[in-house]
Amino acid sequence: MNIQGDHKYMDTKIRKLDGANMDIDLATPKDRIQWQQDKCPWNEAEASDKHKCAVKNVSICPYFCGIKYHDYVLCSYPNKNPLKGTE
């Protein structure tokens, strides 16, 4: 995949790198963060805050479809994750 940058001669290749051990949640209460954040739709449906997108060294949500530049979580809830099994 090629990405064209601001400079007309820039040609950057994007690689998929294994081992991104990360924590991602959309469950932090608004009074504990300083940025705008959507709520996890699974947590909203269940009126909870127990579901996390990715928990370092523990798990990845079955609906988590990745991260899109610039800080967007891709989520398939309540539908089956179309990326499962394509790794």
C-alpha positions in Angstrom: 0.0 0.0 0.0 1.4 3.4 -0.9 0.5 6.6 0.9 1.2 10.0 -0.8 2.4 12.6 1.7 2.3 16.4 1.5 5.5 16.5 -0.5 4.9 15.4 -4.1 8.0 13.2 -4.1 7.2 11.4 -0.8 6.4 7.8 -1.2 5.9 5.9 2.1 5.2 2.2 2.5 3.0 1.0 5.3 3.8 -2.2 7.1 1.7 -4.4 9.4 3.9 -5.0 12.4 3.2 -7.8 14.9 3.4 -7.4 18.6 1.5 -4.1 19.3 0.8 -4.8 23.0 -1.6 -2.0 23.8 -4.5 -0.9 26.1 -7.5 0.7 24.4 -10.8 1.3 26.1 -13.8 3.5 25.4 -15.0 3.1 29.0 -13.1 5.8 30.9 -15.5 8.3 32.6 -15.5 11.8 31.0 -14.3 13.4 34.3 -11.1 11.3 34.1 -10.0 12.3 30.6 -9.3 15.6 28.9 -10.4 14.6 25.4 -13.6 13.8 23.6 -14.3 10.1 23.5 -17.2 8.1 22.2 -18.6 5.4 24.5 -18.2 1.7 23.6 -21.5 0.7 21.9 -21.4 -2.7 23.6 -21.1 -1.0 27.0 -23.9 1.4 26.1 -26.2 -1.5 25.1 -25.5 -3.3 28.5 -25.3 -0.1 30.6 -21.9 -1.1 31.8 -18.2 -0.2 31.5 -16.8 -3.7 31.6 -15.9 -4.1 27.9 -12.5 -2.9 26.6 -11.2 -2.9 23.0 -7.8 -4.2 24.0 -6.3 -5.0 27.4 -2.5 -5.3 27.4 -1.3 -8.9 27.8 -4.9 -10.1 28.3 -7.5 -9.8 25.5 -8.9 -8.1 22.4 -12.6 -7.5 22.1 -14.3 -9.7 19.5 -15.7 -6.6 17.8 -12.4 -4.7 17.7 -11.5 -4.1 14.0 -8.4 -2.0 14.5 -7.3 1.6 14.7 -7.6 4.2 11.9 -5.3 7.2 11.7 -5.8 9.5 13.7 -7.1 8.0 16.9 -10.3 6.3 15.6 -11.3 2.9 17.0 -12.9 0.6 14.3 -15.7 -1.5 15.9 -18.2 -3.9 14.3 -20.6 -4.1 17.3 -23.3 -5.5 17.2 -22.3 -7.3 13.9 -19.9 -10.1 13.5 -16.3 -8.9 13.0 -15.6 -9.1 9.3 -11.9 -9.2 9.9 -11.9 -12.3 12.2 -10.0 -15.1 10.6 -8.2 -12.9 8.0 -5.1 -12.3 10.1 
